[in-house]
Amino acid sequence: MSVFSSSSISRKAGGGCSSTVKVASSLKTEKKTRQRISTLDELVESERKYVKDLTVICDGFQKEIETKKLLPAEAIGNVFGNCSQLRQVHMTLLKRLERAENALKAARVSGKKIEASALQAEKAMSTAFIEMAPFLKASASYCAGYRRALATLAKHPLKIHAHGLDLVSYLVKPLQRLTKYPLFFS
C-alpha cells in the first residue's frame, strides 16, 4: 500500500511540472539569447576582419603594383576590378553593425534586460543589411570579374605577399565572404 494517495501525487506532479516548465522555458530563452549574442558578435568581428582584408588588397597589393608598375594599367583594372568600391560599401556596413553592437554592449553594462537588447541589436543589424542591399550589388560585380582577374594574373604572374598570403589568396576573400552571410542568418 502506498503512503500517498493518487490525488496528492497528481497535485504534486502538476505543481512540480509547472515550475519545471517555467525553468526550462527560461533556460531555453537564455540559451537562445546567448546564441543570438554570440552570432551577432561573430558577424561584427568577421566583418571587421573582412574590411581589413579588403584594405590589404586596395592599400597594400594594388598600391604596390601601381607604384612599382608591376602590371599594365588595363591589367590592374582587370585584377582589382571594383575592390575600392567594395571596401567602401563594407566599411559603411561595418559602421552600422558596430553601432548595433555598441548598443548591445551598453545594455550589458547598464544591466538592461539583455533579451530585449539582443533582439534590438539583431533588428538593427538586419536593418543595416536591408539598407545596404542595393550597394552590396558591388559584390556581384566583383565576383563577375574574378575569373578575368585570375586569367590576367596567369598571363602576368606576380610574387608578392602580405601577411603570409599571396594576392590570389586575398582576391578570393570577397567570394568567400558572400557564402558566409547566409550562415549568420539561418
C-alpha positions in Angstrom: 0.0 0.0 0.0 1.3 3.5 -1.0 1.8 6.2 1.6 0.5 8.9 -0.9 -3.0 8.9 -2.3 -3.2 9.2 -6.1 -4.7 12.7 -5.8 -1.8 14.0 -3.8 0.7 12.6 -6.3 -1.0 14.2 -9.3 -1.2 17.6 -7.5 2.5 17.4 -6.5 3.4 16.3 -10.1 1.3 19.0 -11.6 2.8 21.7 -9.4 6.3 20.4 -10.0 5.8 20.3 -13.7 4.6 23.8 -13.9 7.7 25.2 -12.2 9.9 22.8 -14.2 8.3 24.1 -17.4 8.9 27.7 -16.3 12.6 27.0 -15.5 13.0 25.0 -18.8 11.4 27.8 -20.7 13.6 30.4 -19.0 16.8 28.3 -19.7 15.7 27.9 -23.4 15.2 31.7 -23.7 18.6 32.3 -22.0 20.3 29.8 -24.3 18.7 31.4 -27.4 19.8 34.9 -26.2 23.4 33.7 -25.7 23.4 32.1 -29.2 21.9 35.3 -30.7 24.6 37.5 -29.0 27.3 35.1 -30.0 26.2 35.2 -33.6 25.9 38.9 -33.6 29.4 39.2 -32.1 30.8 36.8 -34.7 29.2 38.7 -37.5 30.7 42.0 -36.5 34.1 40.6 -35.8 34.2 38.7 -39.1 33.1 41.9 -40.9 35.9 43.8 -39.3 38.4 41.2 -40.5 36.9 41.3 -43.9 37.3 45.1 -44.2 40.9 44.7 -43.1 41.4 42.1 -45.8 39.9 44.5 -48.4 42.2 47.2 -47.1 45.2 44.9 -47.6 44.1 44.3 -51.2 43.5 48.0 -52.0 46.1 49.8 -49.9 48.7 47.0 -50.0 48.7 45.0 -53.2 47.0 47.4 -55.5 49.1 50.4 -54.4 52.4 48.4 -54.6 51.5 47.1 -58.1 50.6 50.6 -59.3 53.6 52.3 -57.7 56.2 49.8 -58.9 54.3 49.5 -62.3 54.3 45.7 -61.9 51.3 45.4 -64.3 50.0 47.5 -67.2 47.1 49.8 -66.2 44.5 47.6 -68.0 45.7 44.5 -66.2 45.5 46.4 -62.9 41.8 47.2 -63.7 41.2 43.5 -64.6 42.8 42.2 -61.4 41.3 44.6 -58.8 38.0 45.5 -60.5 35.8 47.4 -58.2 37.6 46.4 -55.0 37.8 50.0 -53.7 34.1 50.4 -54.1 33.5 47.1 -52.4 35.7 48.2 -49.5 33.7 51.4 -49.1 30.4 49.5 -49.1 31.6 47.1 -46.4 33.2 49.9 -44.3 29.7 51.6 -44.2 28.1 48.3 -43.4 30.6 47.7 -40.6 29.9 51.1 -39.1 26.2 50.3 -39.0 26.8 46.8 -37.5 29.2 48.3 -34.9 26.5 50.8 -33.8 24.2 47.9 -33.1 26.9 46.0 -31.3 27.7 49.1 -29.2 24.1 49.4 -28.2 24.1 45.8 -27.1 27.3 46.3 -25.1 25.8 49.4 -23.4 22.8 47.3 -22.4 25.1 44.7 -20.9 26.9 47.3 -18.9 23.8 49.1 -17.7 22.0 45.9 -16.7 19.1 46.4 -19.0 17.1 43.3 -20.0 19.6 41.6 -22.2 17.0 39.5 -24.2 15.3 42.7 -25.4 18.6 44.4 -26.2 19.8 41.3 -28.1 16.6 41.4 -30.2 17.0 45.1 -30.8 20.6 44.6 -31.9 19.6 41.8 -34.2 16.9 44.0 -35.7 19.4 46.9 -36.1 21.9 44.6 -37.9 19.2 43.2 -40.1 18.1 46.7 -41.0 21.7 47.6 -41.8 21.8 44.7 -44.3 18.5 45.7 -45.8 19.5 49.3 -46.2 22.9 48.3 -47.7 21.4 45.7 -50.1 21.5 47.9 -53.2 25.1 48.7 -52.5 26.0 45.0 -51.8 25.5 44.5 -55.6 29.1 45.7 -55.8 30.0 42.2 -54.6 28.2 40.7 -57.7 30.2 42.9 -60.0 33.5 41.9 -58.2 32.6 38.2 -58.4 31.7 38.5 -62.1 35.3 39.8 -62.8 37.0 37.2 -60.6 37.8 34.8 -63.5 39.2 37.7 -65.5 41.4 38.6 -62.6 42.8 35.1 -62.4 43.4 35.0 -66.1 45.2 38.3 -66.0 47.4 37.0 -63.2 48.1 33.8 -65.1 49.4 36.0 -68.0 51.3 38.3 -65.6 52.4 36.2 -62.6 53.4 38.2 -59.5 55.3 37.0 -56.5 54.0 39.4 -53.9 52.6 38.5 -50.4 51.0 40.1 -47.4 50.7 38.5 -44.0 51.9 35.2 -45.5 49.3 35.1 -48.3 49.7 35.8 -52.0 47.5 38.1 -54.0 45.2 35.3 -55.3 44.5 34.2 -51.7 43.3 37.7 -51.0 41.3 38.2 -54.2 39.1 35.2 -53.4 38.1 36.6 -50.0 35.1 38.6 -51.3 33.7 35.4 -52.9 34.2 33.5 -49.6 32.6 36.3 -47.6 29.4 36.1 -49.7 29.0 32.5 -48.8 29.3 33.2 -45.1 26.4 35.7 -44.8 23.6 33.1 -45.1 25.2 31.1 -42.2 24.7 34.1 -39.9 21.0 34.5 -40.9 20.0 30.8 -40.6 
